[in-house]
Amino acid sequence: QVMLVESGGGLVQPGGSLRLSCAASGIIFSRSHLGWYRQAPGNQRELVARIFSAGSTNYADSVKGRFTISRDNAKNTVDLQMNSLKPDDTAVYYCNAIPPPYGMQYWGKGTLVTVSS
C-alpha cells in the first residue's frame, strides 16, 4: 500500500519561510519521480516543483529562486523549502509520487500553508 504523508504546513507571515516534508512508503522510492503540487481555493491544482529519480529538478515560474525541492533516498522523504513566502503561495500543498513502471501516480492528503500577516 502506497502512503504519502505530508507535514510542515502552517501559518507564516509574508517574507517568512516554511519547510514541508513528505514521507513515503510502499514504493521504490529511489527510482520514483517526486513532486509538490498546490491548490488554492477556487483554483486548479498546479505543479510547484518536481525532482526526478536521477536528481534533476524543475519549478513553476512563480516559485523559481524562492523554493527548493530535495529528496533523501535513505529516509524516503522529499522536502520543499519555501522562502520569501507571499500571500499568493497560500494553498493546500500535496506530495506526488510516480514510481516505476511510471504508469500511475499517487497523492498525499495535503498540508495547508497560509501566508498572512
C-alpha positions, -999 to +999 in steps of 0.1 A: +000+000+000+014+033-011+013+061+015+025+097+012+022+118+044+029+155+043+039+176+073+052+211+080+024+233+069+011+262+089+006+300+092+036+322+083+039+359+077+048+373+042+085+371+037+088+341+060+099+305+054+085+271+059+098+236+051+074+209+040+083+172+042+067+142+027+073+107+040+067+079+015+062+042+019+051+013-003+071+024-034+106+020-047+115+055-035+149+059-051+135+052-086+104+073-082+098+108-096+085+131-069+068+164-068+049+190-048+017+205-061-006+231-046-043+241-049-056+274-037-094+279-032-112+282-065-081+272-085-069+241-102-041+220-087-008+232-101+027+219-102+051+237-078+083+216-081+095+182-093+125+161-087+132+131-109+148+098-099+181+110-114+180+142-093+171+168-119+145+193-109+121+218-124+100+245-108+070+266-116+080+301-127+062+316-098+084+299-072+118+298-090+145+313-068+124+310-037+115+273-033+139+243-033+129+207-037+151+179-023+150+142-017+166+118+008+166+084-007+179+069+026+149+083+046+123+081+018+115+117+021+110+146-002+111+182+011+101+216-001+120+245+013+099+277+008+115+311+014+103+346+008+067+334+010+039+356-004+002+356+002-003+341-033+015+310-020-014+302+003-028+268-007-030+232+002+003+216-008+002+180-020+030+154-023+031+134-055+049+103-064+053+084-097+070+051-090+082+026-116+069+014-140+057+051-142+022+043-152+004+056-120+008+085-097-001+088-060-010+117-038-008+126-002-037+142+016-022+176+017-009+202+042-023+237+044+001+267+040-013+301+049+008+332+042-008+361+060+001+390+083 
